[in-house]
Amino acid sequence: MEPENIRFGGGASSTILHPLVALWVAVAVILILALPRKYVVVPFLAAIFTIPIGQVLLVGGLHFMMARILVLAGLLRRAITKESGPGVVPVAESKSVDHAYTLCAVCLLVAFSLQWRETQAFIKAMASFIDALGGYFVLRFFIRDLDDVRRTIRVFAHLSVILAVCMMIEQVAHLNVFGLLGGTPVVPAMREGDVRSAGPFEEYITAGVFGATLVPLFVWLWGDGKNKAAAAWGMMGATIISVTSNSSTTLMALNAVVVGFLFWPLRNQMRIIRWALVFTLVSLHLVMKAPVWALIARVDLTGSSSSFHRYALIDNCIRHFSDWWLWGYKNYNDWGWDMWDLSNQYVTYALTGGLFTLAAFVALIVRGFRALGTARRLVQGDRKKQWLLWCFSTALFSHVIASFGIGYFDQMQYAWYTLLAMICVVAAQPLAEAVRRAEVPAGRGLETARAGAGAWPQAHQWS
């Protein structure tokens, strides 16, 4: 029997679509198909992050969330677009983040389908596969140079201000204005007397993580000097979003941003720091009475955190390795109280896709850091370019930390896809230039450079 939180044959029994949402989606689709390629990311992201994920169109028993419709519109735009130029990379030629991401999505589709072997489960898996792979590569097509990156971050800045105002209204009036559209609760969640604002997101934690992980991007935009007003408003909005969500996971993501920036002076010693961290964790595991991952149970930044649940998830996942390693495990809700709630991205990939899917997800993160790190070393001496790459590394680190406290399942998935797409862009130019000039030594360094560059035909402009 499927866990209660997964209803392959369930979901909405009828269409839930507010007229204003239908109009907004129609306008967004028209803009996606009609605007010049460089501006398409604006309506695409604006619509995704202002429409509750629960808004759904039911057609022949199939559920079409509004984000899925926008992704299909983006794929159609990509199919009918004839233009080519710098930054257009055939998927088959990409050897870095693109391949790792594709492998992760394919592994999850195959493992999940084999695990359940049910028609409804396969339909759900295929829909999620289209969302994941389609959403990612649509954004890869929309975001192809540094100007596109700036434009995308400006969109997030404006969205942060809008969401911050709406989430403050939740705090004061106990009313989620997005809930009036349907698809998300009108009354915000409460814990220990505190309102946990969610905005258009399905979960207040993902809403908060959305804001926290954007902060490093706004910091770079401010330092870039061309969009200081947008950057300032974005930082203010993102901070409000993070605080009003009242979540320890969100605050941990914000702390990760602070830690990332504090390590900027030590950026050339990161290899030593990483190994020192590994040594520290192994040493703690050997001397502690409980396993080292039990430290997660001690994290409570709001006074009402369910941090023990996060520890129990990881602990049960490790102890039941033999149950899930091949292609996941569907009866994890039998492991204990509340174990159906997979509030951990790593555990989610393990239990729904098995060891190969988890390894592909970890490889995706590693390749992202490797591409950024290699690019940063290649621009040694240019602090402006190094700062750009460091800010994106900090954003990625913030996602890594947040993933210990929540699994991405609503609009937050698209924030993750967007960051990966932008990483591919910002890491590409120095890597591509180094390959062309043959300045990267043969062997692993050259292979990494080529992988990060993704065989891009021309260099992008940095300013």
N, C-alpha and C positions, 0 to 999 in steps of 0.2 A: 504493500500500500504506500502511496506517495505521502511524504510529510505534509502536514496541514498547511505549511506556508507555500507549498508548490501545488497549484491546481491546474494540471495540464488541460483538463477539460472544463475548467472554470473560467475565472476572470469575469469581466462585465458580460451580463446576459443580453445587453442591448447597448446601442450607441449612446455614449455620453459626450455630447458635443455642444457647447454653448455657441449661440449665433456669433458672438464677438470673436470667439476662438476660430470658428469656421472662416469668418471673414479675414482674420489676421493670417491664417494659414494660406488661404487663397492668394492674398496679396504677396506673402512671402514666397510662395511657389512661382508666381509670375515674375517677381524680382529675381529669383534664382535663375530662371530661364532667360531673362531679358537683359539683366545688367551686364556690363563688362566684367570679365572674369575677376579682376582684382577687387571688385566691390561686392561680390556675391557672398563673401563671408559675413557681411554685415546683417542682411536679413536672415541668413541661415542661423547664426548664433543668437540673434535677438529673439527670434521666434522660439527656438528651443528652450531658452532660459527664461521665458516669460509665460510659457504655457504649462500648466500642471500636467504631469506625466499621465495622470488618470484620465485625461481627455482622450477618448478612443472612438474610432469609427469601426463598427462591426459589419463586415461584408462576408456573407456566406460562411459564417462561423469563424472567420479569421479576424483577428484584432489588429487594427492599424492605429497605433499611437501616432500622435501628431509628429513626433520626432522621426518616426519611421517614414512617414509621408515626405517629410523634408529631405531625408536621406535619399529616398527614391527619386525625388526631384533633382537632387544634386547629381546622382548617378546618370540621370537622363541628360542633364546639362553637360556632363563630362563626355557622354557618348556622342552628342551632336556637335561638340565644340571641335573645330578644325585647327585652332591656333596651336602653335608650339613655340618653344623658346627656352631660355635659361630656366632651369629648375624643373622642367618636365622630365620625370624619370620613369621609364617603364618599370612596372613592378618586378618583372622577371630579372631585371638587372640590379635591383637593389640588394645589397648584401649586408645590411646592418639592421637598423631599427625596423625597417619595413619587413624584412624576412622574419625577424624574431616575433614581431606582432602577428604576422600572418600565421606562423607556426603555432602560436598560442591559441589563436582563434580556431584553427583547424583541429588541433588536438582536443580542444574543449568540445567541439561539435561531434567528433568521432567518439570520444570517450563517453560523453553524456548519452549519445544515441545507443551505444552498446550497453551501457549500464542499465538503461530502462527498457529498451527494445519494445517500445510502445509507439503507436502512430502519433498520438497527441504529444508525447514527449519529443518525438523527432520534429514535429511541426514547431514546437516551442524552441527547440535547439536551432532550427533553421532560421526562425525569425530573429533570435538573438545573434546568430552568425551574420545575418544581413545587417543588423544594427551595428555590430561591432566592426566588421570588415568594411562595410559600405561607408559607415560614418567616418572611420579613420581615413580611408583613401579619398573620400570626398574632400575632407579637410586638407589632405596632402596636395590635392589639385588646386584648392583655393589659396593655399598659403605657400608661395614659391620663392619669395625673396624677403629681404629685410623690411621693405616698405609694407609688405603684406603682414609681417609680424607686428610692426608698429600699429597698423590699422586694426588688427585683431585685438591687441591689448587695449587700444582705445575703446573698442566695442565692449570689452569686459569692464573697463572703467565706468562707462555710462550705465551698463547693466548693474554694476555694484551699487551705484548711487540709487537707482530705482529700487533694487531689492532691499537695500538698507532702510530706505524710508518705509517700505511696506512691512519690514520685520520690526521696525520700531513701533509701528501702529499695532502690531500684534502684542508687543510688550505693554502698551498703554491701554488699548481698547479690548484686548483679548479677542481680536478678530483678525483672521487671515483673509485679506482681501482677495487673494487668489482662490480661496475656497468658495467664494461667491460664484465663480465660474463653474465649479464642480470638478471632481477628480482629485481633490485634496480636502482635508477637514477644514471647516470654517473656524472651529474653536481650536486654538493651538494646544499642543501637549503641555502638561505641567509635571513638575517633579519637585517635591519638597517646597511647594509654594512658589517656585520660579517658573516663569513662562519660557518655553523652549521654541523660539520662532523658527519656522521652516520655509516661509515664503512659498514659491511655486514647487519646491522640492517635496519629495514624498517623505523625507526623513529630515528632522532638524540637524542631525549630525552631518549628513552630506551637504546641507545648506551651509553649515559653518565651515566645513572643510573646503568648500568652494571658495569662500572668502579668504581663508587663511593661506591657501596655496597660490592665490593670485598676488599676494603682497610682494614677493620678490620680483615679479614682472613689472609691477608699478614702480618699484624702487629703481629698476633699470630704466624705465621710461622717463622717470624724473631726471636721472643722471644723463640720459641721452640729450636732454636739453631742448628737444623740439616739441614736446607735448607736456610741459610741466603742469599746466592747469588740469589736464585730464589725469595725469599721474597723481596729483595731490587729491583730487576728488575720488579717484579710484582707491587710494590707500585709506582714506577716511571711510568710504563705503565698505571696503573689504573688512576693515577692523570692526565696524559696527555689526556686519553680518556674522563675524566670528563670535563676538561677545554675546549677541542676542540669542545665539543658538544654545547657550548655556551647556556646553558639552566639553568634557575632558579631552576627548579625541581632537576636537577643534583646537583647544588650547595647546595640546601637544604638538599639533601641526604648526601653530604659531611659534612655539618654542623652538621647533626645528628650524624655522626660518631665522630666528635670532642666532641660534648656534651656527648655522651655515654662514651667516655674515661675520660672526666673531672669528671664524677660521680663515677669513680672507687673508690676513697677514701670513698665515702658515700654509698658503695654497701650494707651495713648492715642496712641502713636507707631508703631503697627504698619504703617501704610501706608508710612511712610518706610523702615522696616526691610525690608519686603518688596521695595521697589524697589531698595534698597541691595544686597540679596542678588542680585537679578536682574542688576544692574550688575556685581557682583563676579564672578558666574559667566560672564557674557559676556566680561568683560575677561580672565579666566583662560583661556577658550577661545581668545582671540585671541593670547595670548602663550605658551601651552603648546605643546610639540612634539606632544603627544598631545591628543585631544579632551578636553574638560572632564570627561566622564563616565568617563574613565580613572582619575579620583581614587578611584572605587569599588574599583579593584584594590588600592589601598593600605590598605584597611580590613581589619585583622586584630587583633581584640581578644582572641582565644583562643590565638593561635599556631598554629592549624591550620585557618584559614578558607579556603574556596574562593572568595575574593573576586574572583580573576581570572575565574572562571566567570561571576560576575554582570556584570562589565564586558564579557565576550565576548558575553553574551546581548544586552545593550543595544546594543553596537556592531554586531552582526550584524543586529539588528532595524532599526536606523537605515539601515544600508547596503543592506538588502534591502527598503526601503520599497515599491518597485514590485511586489514579490511579494505583499504582504499587505494593502495599503491598502483594497482593495475589500471582501473578506469573509474575510480571514485567509489563512493558508497552512499546508498540512498536511505539507509535507516539510521543515520547519525542522530536523529531526534530521540532514539532509544538510549543514548549514552548518559543522559541525565536531564535534570530540570533545565528548561530553556535552551537545550542544545540545538533546537531547530533554528535558532537565530544566529546565522553565520556572520557575526559582526567582526569579521576579519577577512581581508581580501586574500591572504595567502591560504588560510584554511578553506575558504570558498573554492579556490581553484583546485586545491587538493581533493576535496570531497566531491566536487562535481565533475572533475576532469582527470583525477589521478596524478601520479607522480610526473608523467611526461608533460602534462599541462602546467603543473606547478613549476617544473624546471624551465619550461618555455617562458613563463611569466618572469621568473627571476632573471633569465637570460636577456629578456627585453629590457629590464631595468639596468642590468650590467652593461649592455651595449649602449644604452642611452648615456650613462656616466662615462663610458669609455670614449664615445664619440666626442662628448664635450671636453673631457680631459685631454684627449689627443689634440683637439683643436686649440685648446688654451695653451698647451705647450708650444704649439707651432706659431703662436702670435706673442711669444715671450718678448717682453719689452714694450708692448703696446697695451697700456693699462686700460684704455677704453674698450678694446676688443676683449681683453681678459675679463673685465668686469661684466660685460654682456654674457659671456659664457658662464661666469661664476653665478650670476643671478639665476640663470636657467638651471644650473646644477643645484642651487639651493631650492628652487621650486620642485625639482624632481625629488630631492631629499625629503622635502616636506610631504610629498605624496607617499614616499616609502614609509615614513613614520605614521601618517594618517591611516595607512592600510592595515596597521595592527589593531585599529579600533573600529573599522567599518569596511563593508564591502560595497563597491560602487555599483549601484543598480538603477539609478534614476538619471536625471540630467547630468549628474556628476561624471557619468561615463564620458560624456562629450567634452567636459572640461579636461579630462585625462587624454582623450584622443587629440584635442587641440594642442596641449602641451607637447605631446610626442611629435606632432606635425611641425611645430615651431622649432623643436630641438633639431630635427632633420635639416631645417633651413639654416639656423644659426651656426651649426657645426660644419656645414657643407663647404663654405668658401675657403677657410684656411686649409682644410684637408685637400680640397680639389687643387688649390694653388700649389700646395706642397708636392702633390703627386706630379703635377705638370712640370714643376721645376726640379723634380727628383731630389728634393731636399730631405725627404724622409728616408732613413736607412732601410735597406732591404730587410726582409723578414717580417716580423710581427708588426713593427711600426708602420711599414708601408701597407701591409694588409689591413691594419686598422684604419689608416688614413683613407684608403680606397673604399673600405666599407662605410665609413662615416660620410665620405663624399658622395657615395651612392652613384658613382660614375656620372656626375652631373656634367653636362657638356660645356657650361660656361660658369664663370664665377659671378656671384651676386655682388651688388654694390652695397657697401656698408653705410653709406650716408647719402 
